Amino acid sequence: MEALNKNPSLLVLVILAVAGFFYRGLRSSKTRYHIHKKVITLPVFGWIILIVAVSRFCKIMGALVKSGVSLLDALVVSEGLLGNQVLMNSISHVRQAVVGGMSLAESLKVSGAFPDMMVQMIAVGESTGKLDEMLFQVSDFYDKESTLAIRTMSTLIEPVLLLVMGVITGFIALSVLLPIFNLVKVLKH
């Protein structure tokens, strides 16, 4: 530690090495998978992140299926656009299951990464032949759900932020006023 204090260039080198290590680790799909898995399991934020990704997936799939792209090609495209390694791996397994003869809904259910309501609605869309419409409905539902969840969360966080800001302001005020009071005490004596 003393060597770092005496030689600032060594400190910069250590910081750059640590940053490079983390950057390299984040580029690894295995590391991203574990980070994304932890993020999805977070109590409130994880659910919001999951439903936003599911909404994006359904919107992309709906648009591709409606435009006549085959289901397998649509899965390949949507897999690359999800941005979440856990869901990307699940879509890859779903695609393999669909190639093996399973329906989209069955393979989504087996993956276990997607909400049950989404899987059930996709099953209805597959059985009625209106998969694209059902995917858009699922996307709209989860868009509304995520907006509501974000609004609710921000409403709940507001009082906590006000309290934290009050404590910080009080601390700053005390740190400014206490030396003045001490100075007045010293000058009185």
C-alpha positions as a printed NumPy array, in Angstrom:
array([[  0.   ,   0.   ,   0.   ],
       [  2.882,   2.34 ,   0.792],
       [  4.378,   1.705,  -2.647],
       [  1.123,   2.829,  -4.253],
       [  1.095,   6.04 ,  -2.199],
       [  4.679,   6.877,  -3.139],
       [  4.344,   6.035,  -6.817],
       [  1.116,   7.365,  -8.412],
       [  1.937,   5.853, -11.805],
       [  1.884,   2.412, -10.183],
       [ -1.58 ,   3.2  ,  -8.799],
       [ -2.8  ,   4.154, -12.28 ],
       [ -1.319,   0.947, -13.657],
       [ -3.089,  -1.15 , -11.003],
       [ -6.409,   0.612, -11.707],
       [ -6.028,   0.015, -15.45 ],
       [ -5.16 ,  -3.642, -14.854],
       [ -8.242,  -4.149, -12.648],
       [-10.45 ,  -2.34 , -15.191],
       [ -9.03 ,  -4.496, -17.999],
       [ -9.666,  -7.641, -15.972],
       [-13.322,  -6.683, -15.416],
       [-13.767,  -5.645, -19.054],
       [-12.375,  -8.965, -20.255],
       [-14.551, -10.842, -17.785],
       [-17.696,  -9.042, -18.952],
       [-16.942,  -9.923, -22.564],
       [-17.043, -13.612, -21.664],
       [-20.488, -15.086, -22.291],
       [-20.118, -17.313, -19.235],
       [-19.558, -14.31 , -16.948],
       [-22.394, -12.368, -18.595],
       [-24.662, -15.389, -18.12 ],
       [-23.978, -15.48 , -14.373],
       [-24.406, -11.714, -14.012],
       [-27.669, -11.73 , -15.994],
       [-28.941, -14.687, -13.964],
       [-28.26 , -12.767, -10.729],
       [-29.914,  -9.646, -12.144],
       [-33.071, -11.538, -13.134],
       [-33.365, -13.011,  -9.634],
       [-33.284,  -9.59 ,  -7.945],
       [-36.524,  -9.062,  -5.989],
       [-38.244,  -6.195,  -7.844],
       [-35.795,  -5.101, -10.509],
       [-35.341,  -8.636, -11.809],
       [-39.024,  -9.039, -12.614],
       [-39.092,  -5.7  , -14.435],
       [-36.002,  -6.599, -16.466],
       [-37.514,  -9.986, -17.327],
       [-40.879,  -8.635, -18.491],
       [-39.226,  -5.898, -20.558],
       [-37.091,  -8.557, -22.283],
       [-40.115, -10.821, -22.774],
       [-42.066,  -7.929, -24.264],
       [-39.191,  -7.193, -26.652],
       [-38.959, -10.867, -27.598],
       [-42.685, -11.12 , -28.334],
       [-42.69 ,  -7.88 , -30.325],
       [-39.776,  -9.037, -32.482],
       [-41.224, -12.514, -32.952],
       [-44.661, -11.121, -33.774],
       [-43.264,  -8.771, -36.413],
       [-41.136, -11.488, -37.99 ],
       [-43.869, -14.134, -38.014],
       [-46.388, -11.631, -39.412],
       [-44.009, -10.72 , -42.233],
       [-43.699, -14.37 , -43.238],
       [-40.342, -15.287, -41.701],
       [-40.192, -18.926, -40.642],
       [-40.451, -19.641, -36.923],
       [-36.887, -20.969, -36.714],
       [-35.428, -17.937, -38.472],
       [-37.503, -15.645, -36.25 ],
       [-36.103, -17.412, -33.18 ],
       [-32.553, -16.948, -34.469],
       [-33.094, -13.227, -35.037],
       [-34.876, -12.627, -31.737],
       [-32.205, -14.575, -29.84 ],
       [-29.562, -12.139, -30.994],
       [-31.625,  -9.081, -30.069],
       [-32.662,  -9.958, -26.509],
       [-29.608,  -8.584, -24.737],
       [-29.93 , -10.989, -21.809],
       [-27.613, -13.999, -21.871],
       [-29.968, -16.195, -19.804],
       [-32.872, -15.616, -22.179],
       [-30.603, -15.943, -25.208],
       [-29.492, -19.385, -24.002],
       [-33.119, -20.317, -23.335],
       [-34.147, -19.244, -26.848],
       [-31.298, -21.319, -28.25 ],
       [-32.661, -24.379, -26.407],
       [-36.2  , -23.483, -27.527],
       [-35.012, -23.345, -31.144],
       [-33.397, -26.792, -30.802],
       [-36.6  , -28.175, -29.275],
       [-38.686, -26.722, -32.114],
       [-36.311, -28.336, -34.635],
       [-36.855, -31.586, -32.71 ],
       [-40.619, -31.343, -33.252],
       [-41.944, -29.596, -30.141],
       [-44.319, -26.687, -30.433],
       [-43.1  , -23.206, -29.559],
       [-45.253, -23.056, -26.427],
       [-44.103, -26.468, -25.173],
       [-40.456, -25.617, -25.709],
       [-40.859, -22.231, -23.978],
       [-42.499, -23.979, -21.039],
       [-39.709, -26.556, -20.816],
       [-37.069, -23.81 , -20.8  ],
       [-38.571, -22.428, -17.58 ],
       [-37.232, -18.935, -18.242],
       [-40.469, -17.382, -19.462],
       [-43.649, -16.435, -17.583],
       [-46.462, -18.993, -17.624],
       [-49.009, -16.499, -18.915],
       [-46.857, -15.823, -21.972],
       [-46.481, -19.539, -22.648],
       [-50.241, -20.122, -22.352],
       [-51.085, -17.242, -24.674],
       [-48.566, -18.456, -27.251],
       [-50.12 , -21.93 , -27.021],
       [-53.511, -20.374, -27.78 ],
       [-51.999, -18.433, -30.695],
       [-50.432, -21.591, -32.121],
       [-53.655, -23.593, -31.822],
       [-55.776, -20.874, -33.451],
       [-53.256, -20.084, -36.199],
       [-52.903, -16.479, -35.056],
       [-49.498, -16.663, -33.435],
       [-48.418, -13.219, -34.642],
       [-51.495, -11.51 , -33.168],
       [-51.064, -13.339, -29.872],
       [-47.381, -12.382, -29.702],
       [-48.34 ,  -8.727, -30.168],
       [-50.977,  -9.047, -27.434],
       [-48.423, -10.564, -25.055],
       [-46.006,  -7.781, -25.905],
       [-48.632,  -5.11 , -25.236],
       [-49.591,  -6.75 , -21.948],
       [-46.001,  -6.865, -20.704],
       [-45.35 ,  -3.307, -21.923],
       [-48.239,  -2.113, -19.756],
       [-47.116,  -4.35 , -16.89 ],
       [-43.558,  -2.981, -16.981],
       [-44.759,   0.622, -17.163],
       [-47.007,   0.06 , -14.162],
       [-44.233,  -1.695, -12.218],
       [-41.755,   1.097, -12.932],
       [-44.309,   3.741, -11.923],
       [-45.105,   1.877,  -8.707],
       [-41.439,   1.388,  -7.889],
       [-40.642,   5.061,  -8.469],
       [-43.564,   6.036,  -6.247],
       [-42.241,   3.788,  -3.488],
       [-38.664,   5.009,  -3.875],
       [-39.61 ,   8.71 ,  -3.723],
       [-40.024,   8.919,   0.089],
       [-36.801,   6.978,   0.632],
       [-34.922,   9.382,  -1.637],
       [-36.409,  12.364,   0.195],
       [-35.295,  10.901,   3.504],
       [-31.777,  10.252,   2.203],
       [-31.575,  13.776,   0.789],
       [-32.749,  15.177,   4.143],
       [-30.08 ,  13.227,   6.014],
       [-27.378,  14.378,   3.582],
       [-28.545,  17.989,   3.823],
       [-28.644,  17.765,   7.62 ],
       [-25.144,  16.305,   7.685],
       [-23.818,  19.094,   5.468],
       [-25.561,  21.743,   7.566],
       [-24.129,  20.268,  10.774],
       [-20.656,  20.018,   9.295],
       [-20.802,  23.715,   8.404],
       [-22.487,  24.959,  11.595],
       [-20.625,  22.911,  14.238],
       [-17.256,  24.563,  13.587],
       [-18.95 ,  27.953,  13.769],
       [-20.542,  27.085,  17.123],
       [-17.193,  25.795,  18.392],
       [-15.535,  29.02 ,  17.26 ],
       [-18.163,  31.104,  19.075],
       [-17.583,  29.037,  22.262],
       [-13.823,  29.574,  22.027],
       [-14.228,  33.325,  21.457],
       [-16.587,  33.67 ,  24.458],
       [-13.974,  32.186,  26.809]])
